[in-house]
């Protein structure tokens, strides 16, 4: 097992999410930066979908209940074992009773910790992911919690360290037209693709609110609630765009002007308050449910 000594601002159990349950009113959830979770799992020889920890703004401290192999990836954070500094984005051996601590990342928001064997909490609808909006899956972790670990399976990879992916100061997100792009004026659609927006303080696993020029609508009637996908850019009455992330609601009543390209969603999950975001219109693509 792994004991949580200090959970930090927010630490949750995440895998790659629940796929195929939207018709039941259950969103995908899962890691916001899925490539980073996959990478951490590969470094310790886990299947890519094994459950790990998603740590928001660092601050995590854990004690090993047995000898184990773990790795971090995602937002680069200082890593210490019993006070001694170690490389991030690398496979690390943690002996029984040793303590791993993560500092605050210099860029990005979310760091992923994969433990060989994975986290073995009971799956719900085929996933161990914590969905903070619906309350499905394990609760957010707190100080003193003890997490069960799975049995390692398969060989340990020969590569134990990889280069960190950096997040640019201005994050550019490719988008395709949303189902209600025609509810906005031509000027608003141009503004959307030409403006640099700022990430507001209202950013979490559900979505990221942006601030910038308000987007004017060509149609002002009420919109009946309709389905939402991860990456949908909804525009509420104040005209400020909101990017929905993994724990998004499955329906919404404001028009969606655009949808973020799936390959760019990990960047949206790593932007921090005050950071700049730009959108770039792309040709329409197929967006997974």
TAKA-V380055 format. One record per run of one state. SS is the DSSP state (helix for helix, strand for strand, loop for the rest). FROM is the first residue (numbers start at 0). TO is the last residue. If there is no record, write none. Layout:
BEGIN
SS;FROM;TO
SS;FROM;TO
END
This chain:
BEGIN
loop;0;0
strand;1;5
loop;6;8
strand;9;13
loop;14;20
helix;21;23
loop;24;32
helix;33;42
loop;43;50
strand;51;55
loop;56;59
strand;60;63
loop;64;66
strand;67;73
loop;74;77
strand;78;80
loop;81;82
strand;83;85
loop;86;88
strand;89;93
loop;94;97
strand;98;101
loop;102;108
strand;109;114
loop;115;117
strand;118;118
loop;119;122
strand;123;123
loop;124;125
strand;126;126
loop;127;144
strand;145;146
loop;147;147
strand;148;148
loop;149;159
strand;160;160
loop;161;168
strand;169;176
loop;177;179
helix;180;182
strand;183;183
loop;184;184
helix;185;193
loop;194;194
strand;195;202
loop;203;205
strand;206;210
loop;211;215
strand;216;216
loop;217;224
strand;225;226
loop;227;230
strand;231;234
loop;235;239
strand;240;243
loop;244;249
strand;250;251
loop;252;254
strand;255;259
loop;260;260
helix;261;267
loop;268;274
strand;275;280
loop;281;288
END
